Amino acid sequence: MASSMMHKKIPPEQLGFDFDGVIADVAEAFIRLADEQYGLQGITKDDITHFDVDQCLAITPAKAEDIFHQILVDSIGTGLKPIDGAVEVLTDLAKRSSVTVITARPLEQPVHDWLRVFFPQDSLPSIHVVAMGAHDDKARHIRANGIRYFIDDRAETCVQLEGTGIQPIVFSQPWNKNRHQLPMVSSWQEIKALCCQEEQP
């Protein structure tokens, strides 16, 4: 767990977040749409053991890409839901500081539309979204926004961030299991504890 290696709380303004797989439950949306549109029944989240789902599920890359494209361009229409606790914790953090979300998505607007549906209106001005359009260039955007700690579900991204002056924290998901040796969190309550824990002697 990440808190075991942190000796003092993380200032909220120094903590950044990925979107899909950390804030938004993209796995639930993918599984549901795969069933509804392609008849792929019986898939569970634990079956998604690779970030590239066609590497671990009986689905073609084209079908997987189609489903993810739908989610990216219309997060509301595809029924994308928040991960448990994300809205509550981020809303609380937004009352104390700015919240920075840096996503590999190419489009910001669907994320803003989604935030407007799930978050209180008065918290939205404090949530800053950067859609940078690539998985492998996050460090530059993270540094540009003054972020020192970053939570992401893609193990490869976190490994890349390590050694750049940014402390990666992996949000535990089946697709990043046994793929890294980095600090982890497994819930939004653990993320809240990172920002609220008392300083240790």
C-alpha positions in Angstrom: 0.0 0.0 0.0 1.3 3.5 -0.9 0.7 4.9 2.6 3.3 2.5 4.1 6.1 4.3 2.2 4.8 7.9 2.8 6.0 9.5 6.0 3.8 12.5 5.7 0.5 13.3 4.0 0.6 14.3 0.3 -0.5 17.9 -0.3 -3.6 17.5 -2.4 -2.4 20.0 -5.0 0.6 17.8 -5.7 -1.4 14.7 -6.4 -2.7 14.0 -9.9 -5.0 11.4 -11.3 -5.6 9.3 -14.4 -9.2 9.1 -15.5 -10.2 5.8 -17.0 -9.6 2.9 -14.5 -8.9 5.3 -11.6 -11.9 7.7 -11.5 -14.2 6.1 -14.1 -15.0 2.4 -14.2 -14.1 1.8 -17.8 -13.9 -2.0 -17.2 -17.6 -2.2 -16.2 -18.6 -0.2 -19.3 -16.5 -2.3 -21.6 -17.8 -5.6 -20.3 -21.4 -4.4 -20.5 -21.0 -3.1 -24.1 -19.2 -6.2 -25.2 -22.1 -8.3 -24.0 -24.8 -6.0 -25.5 -23.2 -5.3 -28.9 -21.1 -8.4 -29.6 -22.7 -11.1 -27.4 -19.5 -11.7 -25.4 -21.1 -13.1 -22.2 -19.6 -14.1 -18.9 -16.6 -11.7 -19.0 -15.7 -10.5 -15.5 -13.3 -7.8 -14.5 -10.8 -10.4 -13.2 -10.6 -11.8 -16.7 -9.1 -8.5 -17.9 -5.5 -9.4 -17.1 -3.9 -7.2 -19.8 -4.3 -3.5 -20.5 -4.8 -4.5 -24.2 -7.9 -6.5 -23.7 -7.6 -8.5 -27.0 -4.5 -10.1 -25.4 -6.6 -11.7 -22.7 -10.2 -11.9 -24.0 -11.8 -13.6 -27.0 -12.4 -10.4 -28.8 -10.7 -9.0 -31.9 -8.7 -5.8 -31.7 -11.2 -4.1 -34.0 -14.2 -4.9 -31.8 -12.3 -3.8 -28.7 -11.2 -0.6 -30.3 -14.8 0.1 -31.4 -16.1 -0.3 -27.8 -13.4 1.9 -26.3 -14.0 4.5 -29.0 -17.7 4.7 -28.1 -16.8 5.2 -24.4 -14.2 7.9 -25.2 -16.5 10.0 -27.5 -19.7 9.5 -25.5 -19.0 8.7 -21.9 -22.5 9.6 -20.8 -24.3 7.8 -23.5 -22.4 4.6 -22.9 -23.2 4.7 -19.2 -19.7 5.1 -17.9 -19.9 5.0 -14.1 -17.6 6.4 -11.3 -15.4 3.9 -9.4 -16.7 3.6 -5.8 -15.6 6.5 -3.7 -14.1 8.6 -6.5 -16.8 11.3 -6.5 -16.9 11.7 -2.8 -13.1 11.9 -2.3 -12.4 14.2 -5.3 -15.2 16.5 -4.3 -13.7 16.8 -0.8 -10.2 17.4 -2.3 -11.6 20.0 -4.7 -12.8 22.0 -1.7 -9.2 22.3 -0.5 -7.2 22.7 -3.6 -7.2 22.2 -7.4 -7.5 18.7 -8.7 -5.6 17.7 -11.8 -6.8 14.9 -14.1 -4.4 13.9 -16.8 -5.8 11.4 -19.3 -4.4 9.6 -22.4 -7.8 10.3 -24.0 -7.6 12.6 -27.1 -10.7 14.5 -26.3 -11.4 16.6 -23.1 -15.1 17.4 -23.8 -16.5 14.0 -23.0 -14.7 14.0 -19.7 -16.0 17.5 -18.8 -19.5 16.3 -19.8 -19.1 13.3 -17.5 -17.9 15.4 -14.6 -20.9 17.7 -14.9 -23.2 14.7 -14.5 -21.6 13.1 -11.5 -19.9 16.0 -9.6 -21.4 18.9 -7.6 -21.5 22.0 -9.8 -19.4 24.0 -7.3 -16.6 21.5 -7.4 -16.1 21.7 -11.2 -14.0 24.9 -11.4 -11.4 23.2 -9.2 -11.1 20.2 -11.4 -8.5 20.7 -14.2 -8.6 18.1 -17.1 -5.7 17.6 -19.5 -6.4 15.2 -22.4 -2.9 14.6 -23.9 -3.8 11.9 -26.4 -1.0 9.3 -25.7 -0.1 6.9 -22.9 3.7 7.5 -23.1 4.0 11.3 -22.7 2.4 11.8 -19.3 5.5 12.9 -17.4 5.8 16.1 -19.4 2.2 17.1 -18.6 2.4 16.0 -15.0 5.5 18.2 -14.4 4.0 21.1 -16.3 1.1 21.0 -13.8 3.3 21.0 -10.7 2.3 17.4 -9.8 4.7 15.3 -7.8 2.6 12.2 -7.2 0.4 10.5 -9.8 -2.1 7.7 -9.6 -2.6 5.6 -12.7 -3.9 2.1 -13.4 -1.5 1.4 -16.3 1.5 -0.2 -14.9 3.7 0.7 -17.9 2.9 4.4 -17.4 3.8 4.2 -13.7 7.1 2.5 -14.5 7.9 5.2 -17.0 7.1 7.9 -14.4 9.5 6.4 -11.9 12.9 8.0 -12.2 11.5 11.2 -13.7 11.1 13.0 -10.4 7.4 12.0 -10.2 6.3 9.4 -7.6 3.9 7.0 -9.3 1.2 5.2 -7.4 -0.6 2.3 -9.1 -4.3 2.0 -8.7 -4.8 -1.7 -8.3 -6.6 -3.4 -11.1 -6.5 -7.0 -12.5 -4.6 -5.7 -15.6 -1.7 -4.4 -13.6 -1.3 -7.3 -11.2 2.3 -8.6 -10.9 3.5 -6.1 -13.5 5.4 -3.7 -11.2 7.1 -3.2 -7.8 5.6 0.2 -7.1 3.5 1.7 -4.3 -0.2 0.8 -4.7 -3.7 1.8 -3.6 -6.7 -0.4 -4.0 -9.5 2.0 -3.2 -10.5 5.7 -2.9 -10.5 5.4 0.9 -6.8 4.6 0.6 -6.3 7.6 -1.6 -8.1 9.7 0.9 -5.8 8.4 3.7 -2.7 9.5 1.6 -4.0 13.1 1.6 -5.3 13.1 5.2 -2.9 11.0 7.3 -1.1 12.7 10.1 2.6 13.4 9.8 4.7 10.6 11.5 7.7 11.4 13.7 
